[in-house]
């Protein structure tokens, strides 16, 4: 009888350890996904801040916002014509410090994208990645659905 009872306790202990290990593995898996999504949200916010700072610096130098959204300009900022002040050309690419617009981060629902959607009203956003830009006031937002990176961020307000 003692052998049956000790076998029963050993089996219960082993199954308890297996359940604990499974819970740990699942916890690590889901925690890793949360960390990855948080990193994507932070990277997108950083890129958005860099774009906004460059737009404001360009505006301070020229008195105008750049004409982003020109065909192919997301991939090649040389396509954005410079503003000329006192025979000096001021290029947005030089103010931004990059040859192309940075992309919003990819998810399992959206690919990364650096396209610029020129829109006057954010309610017209397509929410399919890239950036929404209003050149008349220099406003730019990530063109992403709310909570895309599981951070409950409303990107049209960010």
Backbone as JSON Lines, residues from 0, in Angstrom:
{"i":0,"aa":"X","n":[0.82,-1.19,0.0],"ca":[0.0,0.0,0.0],"c":[0.86,1.25,0.0]}
{"i":1,"aa":"X","n":[1.96,1.22,0.72],"ca":[2.85,2.37,0.81],"c":[3.47,2.67,-0.55]}
{"i":2,"aa":"X","n":[3.75,1.64,-1.34],"ca":[4.33,1.84,-2.66],"c":[3.33,2.54,-3.57]}
{"i":3,"aa":"X","n":[2.04,2.13,-3.5],"ca":[1.01,2.76,-4.32],"c":[0.83,4.22,-3.96]}
{"i":4,"aa":"X","n":[0.84,4.54,-2.65],"ca":[0.68,5.92,-2.21],"c":[1.87,6.78,-2.62]}
{"i":5,"aa":"X","n":[3.08,6.25,-2.45],"ca":[4.25,7.04,-2.83],"c":[4.31,7.21,-4.35]}
{"i":6,"aa":"X","n":[3.89,6.22,-5.11],"ca":[3.83,6.35,-6.57],"c":[2.82,7.43,-6.96]}
{"i":7,"aa":"X","n":[1.71,7.44,-6.25],"ca":[0.68,8.45,-6.52],"c":[1.23,9.85,-6.25]}
{"i":8,"aa":"X","n":[1.95,10.03,-5.15],"ca":[2.52,11.34,-4.81],"c":[3.61,11.75,-5.81]}
{"i":9,"aa":"X","n":[4.39,10.78,-6.24],"ca":[5.44,11.06,-7.22],"c":[4.82,11.5,-8.55]}
{"i":10,"aa":"X","n":[3.77,10.79,-8.99],"ca":[3.09,11.17,-10.23],"c":[2.45,12.55,-10.11]}
{"i":11,"aa":"X","n":[1.86,12.84,-8.96],"ca":[1.27,14.17,-8.75],"c":[2.34,15.25,-8.78]}
{"i":12,"aa":"X","n":[3.49,14.98,-8.16],"ca":[4.59,15.95,-8.14],"c":[5.13,16.18,-9.55]}
{"i":13,"aa":"X","n":[5.3,15.09,-10.31],"ca":[5.81,15.21,-11.68],"c":[4.83,15.99,-12.54]}
{"i":14,"aa":"X","n":[3.54,15.68,-12.42],"ca":[2.56,16.4,-13.23],"c":[2.5,17.87,-12.8]}
{"i":15,"aa":"X","n":[2.67,18.15,-11.52],"ca":[2.71,19.54,-11.05],"c":[3.89,20.29,-11.63]}
{"i":16,"aa":"X","n":[5.05,19.63,-11.67],"ca":[6.25,20.25,-12.24],"c":[6.05,20.49,-13.74]}
{"i":17,"aa":"X","n":[5.47,19.52,-14.44],"ca":[5.22,19.68,-15.87],"c":[4.26,20.83,-16.14]}
{"i":18,"aa":"X","n":[3.22,20.95,-15.33],"ca":[2.27,22.06,-15.5],"c":[2.97,23.38,-15.25]}
{"i":19,"aa":"X","n":[3.82,23.43,-14.22],"ca":[4.57,24.64,-13.91],"c":[5.52,25.01,-15.07]}
{"i":20,"aa":"X","n":[6.21,24.04,-15.62],"ca":[7.12,24.29,-16.74],"c":[6.34,24.78,-17.97]}
{"i":21,"aa":"X","n":[5.22,24.17,-18.23],"ca":[4.39,24.6,-19.36],"c":[3.91,26.03,-19.15]}
{"i":22,"aa":"X","n":[3.49,26.36,-17.95],"ca":[3.05,27.72,-17.65],"c":[4.19,28.72,-17.83]}
{"i":23,"aa":"X","n":[5.39,28.36,-17.4],"ca":[6.55,29.23,-17.57],"c":[6.88,29.44,-19.04]}
{"i":24,"aa":"X","n":[6.85,28.36,-19.8],"ca":[7.15,28.47,-21.24],"c":[6.12,29.36,-21.93]}
{"i":25,"aa":"X","n":[4.85,29.15,-21.63],"ca":[3.8,29.98,-22.22],"c":[3.94,31.44,-21.77]}
{"i":26,"aa":"X","n":[4.28,31.64,-20.51],"ca":[4.48,33.0,-20.0],"c":[5.62,33.71,-20.7]}
{"i":27,"aa":"X","n":[6.71,33.0,-20.92],"ca":[7.85,33.59,-21.63],"c":[7.46,33.91,-23.07]}
{"i":28,"aa":"X","n":[6.74,33.0,-23.71],"ca":[6.32,33.21,-25.1],"c":[5.45,34.46,-25.22]}
{"i":29,"aa":"X","n":[4.43,34.57,-24.37],"ca":[3.54,35.73,-24.45],"c":[4.21,36.99,-23.99]}
{"i":30,"aa":"X","n":[5.1,36.92,-23.03],"ca":[5.84,38.08,-22.56],"c":[6.75,38.6,-23.67]}
{"i":31,"aa":"X","n":[7.37,37.69,-24.4],"ca":[8.24,38.08,-25.5],"c":[7.44,38.83,-26.56]}
{"i":32,"aa":"X","n":[6.23,38.37,-26.88],"ca":[5.39,39.07,-27.84],"c":[5.05,40.47,-27.35]}
{"i":33,"aa":"X","n":[4.72,40.59,-26.07],"ca":[4.4,41.91,-25.5],"c":[5.6,42.85,-25.61]}
{"i":34,"aa":"X","n":[6.77,42.35,-25.3],"ca":[7.98,43.17,-25.37],"c":[8.25,43.59,-26.81]}
{"i":35,"aa":"X","n":[8.08,42.68,-27.75],"ca":[8.3,43.01,-29.16],"c":[7.33,44.08,-29.63]}
{"i":36,"aa":"X","n":[6.07,43.96,-29.25],"ca":[5.08,44.96,-29.65],"c":[5.37,46.31,-29.0]}
{"i":37,"aa":"X","n":[5.8,46.31,-27.76],"ca":[6.17,47.56,-27.08],"c":[7.34,48.22,-27.79]}
{"i":38,"aa":"X","n":[8.33,47.42,-28.19],"ca":[9.48,47.96,-28.92],"c":[9.04,48.56,-30.26]}
{"i":39,"aa":"X","n":[8.11,47.92,-30.95],"ca":[7.63,48.45,-32.23],"c":[6.92,49.79,-32.02]}
{"i":40,"aa":"X","n":[6.1,49.86,-30.98],"ca":[5.41,51.12,-30.69],"c":[6.42,52.22,-30.37]}
{"i":41,"aa":"X","n":[7.43,51.9,-29.58],"ca":[8.44,52.89,-29.21],"c":[9.24,53.33,-30.43]}
{"i":42,"aa":"X","n":[9.6,52.41,-31.31],"ca":[10.34,52.76,-32.53],"c":[9.51,53.68,-33.42]}
{"i":43,"aa":"X","n":[8.24,53.36,-33.57],"ca":[7.36,54.19,-34.4],"c":[7.21,55.57,-33.79]}
{"i":44,"aa":"X","n":[7.07,55.65,-32.47],"ca":[6.97,56.96,-31.81],"c":[8.26,57.76,-32.0]}
{"i":45,"aa":"X","n":[9.39,57.1,-31.92],"ca":[10.68,57.78,-32.11],"c":[10.78,58.32,-33.54]}
{"i":46,"aa":"X","n":[10.4,57.52,-34.52],"ca":[10.45,57.95,-35.91],"c":[9.5,59.12,-36.15]}
{"i":47,"aa":"X","n":[8.33,59.07,-35.52],"ca":[7.36,60.15,-35.64],"c":[7.93,61.44,-35.05]}
{"i":48,"aa":"X","n":[8.57,61.34,-33.9],"ca":[9.18,62.52,-33.27],"c":[10.28,63.09,-34.16]}
{"i":49,"aa":"X","n":[11.11,62.23,-34.74],"ca":[12.18,62.7,-35.63],"c":[11.6,63.44,-36.83]}
{"i":50,"aa":"X","n":[10.53,62.9,-37.4],"ca":[9.88,63.57,-38.53],"c":[9.33,64.93,-38.12]}
{"i":51,"aa":"X","n":[8.67,64.98,-36.98],"ca":[8.08,66.25,-36.52],"c":[9.16,67.29,-36.25]}
{"i":52,"aa":"X","n":[10.24,66.87,-35.63],"ca":[11.33,67.82,-35.36],"c":[11.93,68.34,-36.66]}
{"i":53,"aa":"X","n":[12.12,67.46,-37.63],"ca":[12.68,67.87,-38.92],"c":[11.72,68.82,-39.65]}
{"i":54,"aa":"X","n":[10.43,68.53,-39.6],"ca":[9.44,69.41,-40.23],"c":[9.47,70.8,-39.6]}
{"i":55,"aa":"X","n":[9.54,70.85,-38.29],"ca":[9.56,72.16,-37.61],"c":[10.87,72.9,-37.88]}
{"i":56,"aa":"X","n":[11.98,72.18,-37.91],"ca":[13.25,72.83,-38.21],"c":[13.25,73.37,-39.63]}
{"i":57,"aa":"X","n":[12.71,72.6,-40.58],"ca":[12.61,73.05,-41.97],"c":[11.73,74.29,-42.04]}
{"i":58,"aa":"X","n":[10.62,74.27,-41.34],"ca":[9.71,75.42,-41.32],"c":[10.4,76.65,-40.73]}
{"i":59,"aa":"X","n":[11.15,76.46,-39.66],"ca":[11.86,77.59,-39.04],"c":[12.9,78.19,-39.98]}
{"i":60,"aa":"X","n":[13.51,77.36,-40.82],"ca":[14.51,77.84,-41.77],"c":[13.91,78.48,-43.01]}
{"i":61,"aa":"X","n":[12.72,77.99,-43.42],"ca":[12.17,78.42,-44.71],"c":[10.85,79.17,-44.62]}
{"i":62,"aa":"X","n":[10.13,79.02,-43.53],"ca":[8.8,79.62,-43.41],"c":[7.72,78.81,-44.1]}
{"i":63,"aa":"X","n":[8.08,77.62,-44.59],"ca":[7.13,76.73,-45.27],"c":[7.43,75.29,-44.86]}
{"i":64,"aa":"X","n":[6.41,74.45,-45.0],"ca":[6.61,73.02,-44.79],"c":[6.97,72.38,-46.13]}
{"i":65,"aa":"X","n":[7.77,71.32,-46.11],"ca":[8.18,70.68,-47.37],"c":[7.0,70.0,-48.06]}
{"i":66,"aa":"X","n":[7.13,69.84,-49.34],"ca":[6.1,69.19,-50.16],"c":[6.38,67.68,-50.2]}
{"i":67,"aa":"X","n":[6.25,67.05,-49.03],"ca":[6.37,65.59,-48.98],"c":[5.17,65.0,-49.69]}
{"i":68,"aa":"X","n":[5.28,63.79,-50.13],"ca":[4.17,63.17,-50.85],"c":[4.33,63.27,-52.35]}
{"i":69,"aa":"X","n":[5.38,63.97,-52.81],"ca":[5.68,64.0,-54.24],"c":[5.98,62.56,-54.65]}
{"i":70,"aa":"X","n":[5.55,62.18,-55.83],"ca":[5.73,60.81,-56.3],"c":[7.15,60.31,-56.06]}
{"i":71,"aa":"X","n":[7.27,59.23,-55.3],"ca":[8.56,58.61,-55.03],"c":[9.39,59.28,-53.95]}
{"i":72,"aa":"X","n":[8.88,60.34,-53.33],"ca":[9.69,61.07,-52.35],"c":[9.92,60.29,-51.06]}
{"i":73,"aa":"X","n":[9.04,59.36,-50.72],"ca":[9.24,58.57,-49.5],"c":[10.53,57.77,-49.58]}
{"i":74,"aa":"X","n":[10.82,57.28,-50.77],"ca":[12.01,56.45,-50.99],"c":[13.24,57.28,-51.36]}
{"i":75,"aa":"X","n":[13.03,58.48,-51.84],"ca":[14.14,59.31,-52.29],"c":[13.8,60.78,-52.0]}
{"i":76,"aa":"X","n":[14.29,61.29,-50.88],"ca":[13.95,62.65,-50.48],"c":[14.58,63.71,-51.38]}
{"i":77,"aa":"X","n":[15.46,63.31,-52.3],"ca":[15.99,64.26,-53.27],"c":[14.88,64.75,-54.2]}
{"i":78,"aa":"X","n":[13.8,64.0,-54.28],"ca":[12.66,64.39,-55.14],"c":[11.87,65.56,-54.56]}
{"i":79,"aa":"X","n":[12.05,65.8,-53.26],"ca":[11.38,66.94,-52.64],"c":[12.2,68.18,-52.98]}
{"i":80,"aa":"X","n":[11.6,69.06,-53.75],"ca":[12.33,70.24,-54.22],"c":[12.75,71.12,-53.04]}
{"i":81,"aa":"X","n":[13.92,71.73,-53.15],"ca":[14.39,72.59,-52.06],"c":[13.67,73.93,-52.05]}
{"i":82,"aa":"X","n":[13.72,74.57,-50.92],"ca":[13.26,75.95,-50.82],"c":[14.52,76.81,-50.92]}
{"i":83,"aa":"X","n":[14.46,77.85,-51.72],"ca":[15.65,78.68,-51.96],"c":[15.5,80.02,-51.24]}
{"i":84,"aa":"X","n":[16.47,80.3,-50.39],"ca":[16.51,81.58,-49.68],"c":[17.89,82.19,-49.92]}
{"i":85,"aa":"X","n":[17.9,83.4,-50.47],"ca":[19.16,84.12,-50.75],"c":[20.14,83.24,-51.5]}
{"i":86,"aa":"X","n":[19.67,82.64,-52.58],"ca":[20.48,81.77,-53.45],"c":[21.02,80.52,-52.75]}
{"i":87,"aa":"X","n":[20.46,80.19,-51.6],"ca":[20.87,78.98,-50.9],"c":[19.71,78.0,-50.91]}
{"i":88,"aa":"X","n":[19.97,76.78,-51.36],"ca":[18.95,75.73,-51.41],"c":[18.89,75.01,-50.07]}
{"i":89,"aa":"X","n":[17.69,74.93,-49.53],"ca":[17.48,74.2,-48.28],"c":[16.63,72.97,-48.6]}
{"i":90,"aa":"X","n":[17.25,71.8,-48.45],"ca":[16.6,70.54,-48.75],"c":[16.07,69.91,-47.46]}
{"i":91,"aa":"X","n":[14.88,69.33,-47.55],"ca":[14.33,68.63,-46.38],"c":[15.21,67.45,-46.0]}
{"i":92,"aa":"X","n":[15.77,66.76,-46.98],"ca":[16.62,65.59,-46.68],"c":[17.81,65.98,-45.81]}
{"i":93,"aa":"X","n":[18.33,67.18,-46.01],"ca":[19.47,67.62,-45.21],"c":[19.03,67.96,-43.78]}
{"i":94,"aa":"X","n":[17.86,68.55,-43.65],"ca":[17.34,68.87,-42.31],"c":[16.99,67.58,-41.57]}
{"i":95,"aa":"X","n":[16.36,66.65,-42.26],"ca":[15.95,65.37,-41.69],"c":[17.15,64.46,-41.42]}
{"i":96,"aa":"X","n":[18.18,64.63,-42.24],"ca":[19.4,63.84,-42.05],"c":[19.32,62.43,-42.61]}
{"i":97,"aa":"X","n":[18.34,62.2,-43.5],"ca":[18.18,60.87,-44.07],"c":[17.81,61.02,-45.55]}
{"i":98,"aa":"X","n":[18.11,59.99,-46.32],"ca":[17.83,60.0,-47.75],"c":[16.4,59.56,-48.07]}
{"i":99,"aa":"X","n":[15.75,58.88,-47.12],"ca":[14.38,58.44,-47.32],"c":[13.63,58.5,-46.0]}
{"i":100,"aa":"X","n":[12.31,58.52,-46.09],"ca":[11.46,58.56,-44.9],"c":[11.51,57.21,-44.2]}
{"i":101,"aa":"X","n":[11.63,57.23,-42.88],"ca":[11.61,55.99,-42.1],"c":[10.22,55.35,-42.17]}
{"i":102,"aa":"X","n":[10.16,54.04,-42.0],"ca":[8.91,53.29,-42.08],"c":[8.27,53.12,-40.71]}
{"i":103,"aa":"X","n":[6.93,52.99,-40.72],"ca":[6.25,52.52,-39.52],"c":[6.58,51.03,-39.39]}
{"i":104,"aa":"X","n":[6.56,50.51,-38.19],"ca":[6.95,49.13,-37.92],"c":[5.88,48.14,-38.39]}
{"i":105,"aa":"X","n":[6.32,47.0,-38.89],"ca":[5.42,45.94,-39.36],"c":[4.78,45.2,-38.19]}
{"i":106,"aa":"X","n":[3.63,44.63,-38.45],"ca":[2.96,43.74,-37.51],"c":[2.49,42.53,-38.31]}
{"i":107,"aa":"X","n":[1.82,41.61,-37.63],"ca":[1.27,40.47,-38.37],"c":[0.09,40.91,-39.24]}
{"i":108,"aa":"X","n":[-0.43,42.12,-39.01],"ca":[-1.56,42.63,-39.79],"c":[-1.15,43.63,-40.87]}
{"i":109,"aa":"X","n":[-0.01,44.29,-40.69],"ca":[0.44,45.33,-41.63],"c":[1.92,45.17,-41.93]}
{"i":110,"aa":"X","n":[2.29,45.47,-43.17],"ca":[3.71,45.51,-43.53],"c":[4.28,46.85,-43.11]}
{"i":111,"aa":"X","n":[5.6,46.91,-42.97],"ca":[6.2,48.23,-42.72],"c":[5.96,49.1,-43.94]}
{"i":112,"aa":"X","n":[5.86,50.4,-43.7],"ca":[5.59,51.3,-44.81],"c":[6.14,52.69,-44.49]}
{"i":113,"aa":"X","n":[6.66,53.35,-45.52],"ca":[7.12,54.72,-45.35],"c":[6.38,55.68,-46.29]}
{"i":114,"aa":"X","n":[5.3,55.21,-46.87],"ca":[4.58,56.08,-47.81],"c":[3.97,57.27,-47.06]}
{"i":115,"aa":"X","n":[3.9,58.38,-47.77],"ca":[3.32,59.6,-47.22],"c":[1.95,59.8,-47.87]}
{"i":116,"aa":"X","n":[0.92,59.85,-47.05],"ca":[-0.43,60.18,-47.52],"c":[-0.67,61.65,-47.22]}
{"i":117,"aa":"X","n":[-0.81,62.44,-48.25],"ca":[-1.1,63.87,-48.05],"c":[-2.6,64.0,-47.88]}
{"i":118,"aa":"X","n":[-3.0,64.38,-46.66],"ca":[-4.43,64.53,-46.37],"c":[-4.65,65.78,-45.51]}
{"i":119,"aa":"X","n":[-5.79,66.37,-45.67],"ca":[-6.16,67.55,-44.88],"c":[-6.85,67.15,-43.58]}
{"i":120,"aa":"X","n":[-7.56,66.02,-43.61],"ca":[-8.37,65.61,-42.48],"c":[-7.97,64.19,-42.07]}
{"i":121,"aa":"X","n":[-7.58,64.0,-40.81],"ca":[-7.15,62.68,-40.35],"c":[-8.28,61.66,-40.35]}
{"i":122,"aa":"X","n":[-9.52,62.12,-40.44],"ca":[-10.64,61.18,-40.52],"c":[-10.63,60.43,-41.84]}
{"i":123,"aa":"X","n":[-9.86,60.92,-42.81],"ca":[-9.75,60.26,-44.11],"c":[-8.57,59.29,-44.17]}
{"i":124,"aa":"X","n":[-7.98,58.99,-43.03],"ca":[-6.81,58.1,-42.99],"c":[-7.19,56.69,-43.43]}
{"i":125,"aa":"X","n":[-6.29,56.06,-44.15],"ca":[-6.51,54.7,-44.63],"c":[-6.08,53.64,-43.61]}
{"i":126,"aa":"X","n":[-5.26,54.02,-42.65],"ca":[-4.82,53.15,-41.56],"c":[-4.11,51.89,-42.05]}
{"i":127,"aa":"X","n":[-3.34,52.03,-43.13],"ca":[-2.64,50.88,-43.7],"c":[-1.12,51.03,-43.68]}
{"i":128,"aa":"X","n":[-0.63,51.81,-42.74],"ca":[0.81,51.98,-42.59],"c":[1.32,53.25,-43.23]}
{"i":129,"aa":"X","n":[2.53,53.63,-42.89],"ca":[3.11,54.86,-43.39],"c":[2.68,56.05,-42.55]}
{"i":130,"aa":"X","n":[2.6,57.21,-43.2],"ca":[2.37,58.46,-42.49],"c":[1.28,59.29,-43.15]}
{"i":131,"aa":"X","n":[0.52,60.0,-42.34],"ca":[-0.47,60.97,-42.83],"c":[0.13,62.35,-42.6]}
{"i":132,"aa":"X","n":[0.12,63.17,-43.63],"ca":[0.8,64.46,-43.59],"c":[-0.1,65.55,-44.16]}
{"i":133,"aa":"X","n":[-0.21,66.63,-43.42],"ca":[-0.93,67.81,-43.89],"c":[0.11,68.9,-44.13]}
{"i":134,"aa":"X","n":[0.51,69.13,-45.38],"ca":[1.6,70.06,-45.67],"c":[1.26,71.52,-45.4]}
{"i":135,"aa":"X","n":[-0.02,71.85,-45.34],"ca":[-0.35,73.26,-45.09],"c":[-0.07,73.66,-43.64]}
{"i":136,"aa":"X","n":[-0.14,72.71,-42.72],"ca":[0.13,73.02,-41.3],"c":[1.28,72.19,-40.72]}
{"i":137,"aa":"X","n":[1.86,71.3,-41.53],"ca":[3.01,70.51,-41.09],"c":[2.68,69.41,-40.11]}
{"i":138,"aa":"X","n":[1.42,69.05,-40.01],"ca":[1.01,68.0,-39.06],"c":[1.27,66.64,-39.68]}
{"i":139,"aa":"X","n":[1.86,65.74,-38.89],"ca":[2.13,64.39,-39.37],"c":[1.79,63.39,-38.26]}
{"i":140,"aa":"X","n":[1.2,62.28,-38.66],"ca":[0.82,61.21,-37.74],"c":[1.11,59.87,-38.41]}
{"i":141,"aa":"X","n":[1.3,58.83,-37.59],"ca":[1.41,57.49,-38.14],"c":[0.05,57.08,-38.69]}
{"i":142,"aa":"X","n":[0.03,56.5,-39.86],"ca":[-1.2,56.06,-40.52],"c":[-1.5,54.62,-40.08]}
{"i":143,"aa":"X","n":[-1.8,54.48,-38.8],"ca":[-1.97,53.15,-38.21],"c":[-3.28,53.07,-37.44]}
{"i":144,"aa":"X","n":[-3.86,51.87,-37.39],"ca":[-5.06,51.69,-36.57],"c":[-4.73,51.81,-35.08]}
{"i":145,"aa":"X","n":[-5.72,52.22,-34.31],"ca":[-5.56,52.28,-32.86],"c":[-5.2,50.88,-32.35]}
{"i":146,"aa":"X","n":[-4.28,50.84,-31.41],"ca":[-3.9,49.61,-30.7],"c":[-3.18,48.59,-31.6]}
{"i":147,"aa":"X","n":[-2.6,49.0,-32.71],"ca":[-1.94,48.06,-33.61],"c":[-0.76,47.34,-32.93]}
{"i":148,"aa":"X","n":[-0.09,48.02,-32.01],"ca":[1.04,47.41,-31.3],"c":[0.66,46.99,-29.88]}
{"i":149,"aa":"X","n":[-0.63,46.84,-29.62],"ca":[-1.16,46.38,-28.34],"c":[-0.83,47.34,-27.19]}
{"i":150,"aa":"X","n":[-0.66,48.61,-27.5],"ca":[-0.34,49.61,-26.47],"c":[-1.49,50.59,-26.27]}
{"i":151,"aa":"X","n":[-2.62,50.34,-26.91],"ca":[-3.81,51.19,-26.84],"c":[-3.52,52.63,-27.28]}
{"i":152,"aa":"X","n":[-2.65,52.79,-28.25],"ca":[-2.29,54.11,-28.76],"c":[-3.21,54.44,-29.93]}
{"i":153,"aa":"X","n":[-3.81,55.61,-29.88],"ca":[-4.59,56.11,-30.99],"c":[-3.65,56.95,-31.84]}
{"i":154,"aa":"X","n":[-3.16,56.39,-32.94],"ca":[-2.11,57.01,-33.73],"c":[-2.56,58.28,-34.44]}
{"i":155,"aa":"X","n":[-3.84,58.45,-34.65],"ca":[-4.31,59.7,-35.27],"c":[-4.29,60.85,-34.27]}
{"i":156,"aa":"X","n":[-4.15,60.55,-33.0],"ca":[-4.03,61.58,-31.97],"c":[-2.6,61.69,-31.44]}
{"i":157,"aa":"X","n":[-1.78,60.72,-31.7],"ca":[-0.41,60.66,-31.17],"c":[0.45,61.72,-31.82]}
